[in-house]
Amino acid sequence: MTATDPKLAQKQAAAKAALSYIEDGMILGVGTGSTVNCLIELLPQVRIKGAVASSQATEDKLKALGIEIYDLNQVGVLDLYIDGADEIDAHGNMIKGGGGALTREKIVAAASKYFICMVDDSKIVDKLGRFPVAIEVLPQARSYVARELVAMGGDPMYREGFVTDYGNVILDTYDLDITDAAKMEAVLNNIVGVVCHGVFSAQSAHLMLKAGDQGVQTVKF
Ligand code: 5RP
């Protein structure tokens, strides 16, 4: 997020709307990215017990505000996870992972009862896939996985100089046909060497806060 981010005001509006879903005493699952950063800035306004962070970057920001960080293994099921997305469709399926935090995001989302996705209106799509799918891969499997993706019609790009929080690499993959998000999620899960990827269908959003010129719209899936 920069001062010139043309969507900053919308991201801030979506984040402000998300505050009303946060209950006193909660341990909140917190996503990653510029929209989530807007939410983190507002968290001192609510009285959470603490947070489970979806990335080291988010954890650092939360700690800087004095918010207690919990290990997911200590807390079990979370009531609420709030995150952004790179794309979201009419069913709450998403592409995430532009920031490279997709694996921990998917884990925290899976361990949460309710997923609120905050987006500006540029993220809404009829069909997922214009934004590349970030595929986190064990370093040794990079070439093998890339060949498998090409065989499926994908166009994988190695995210140069980027290492995930888990020490893995990312293949940003264009041109995948995501007509059926659940099916694509399963197919990608089945490639040996893939740790996780940015198609979120099993962990789709329950509610979307969509910010546009006319304000913030709430959409339940
Ligand atoms: C990070 C993510 C983010 O949620 C996604 O990239 C959206 O980020 P932003 O709010 O900066 O547009 O999945 O891994």
Residues whose N, C-alpha, C, O or C-beta is under 5 A from the ligand:
A	BS01	5RP	T32 G33 S34 T35 V36 G84 A85 D86 K96 G97 G98 G99 G100 A101 L102
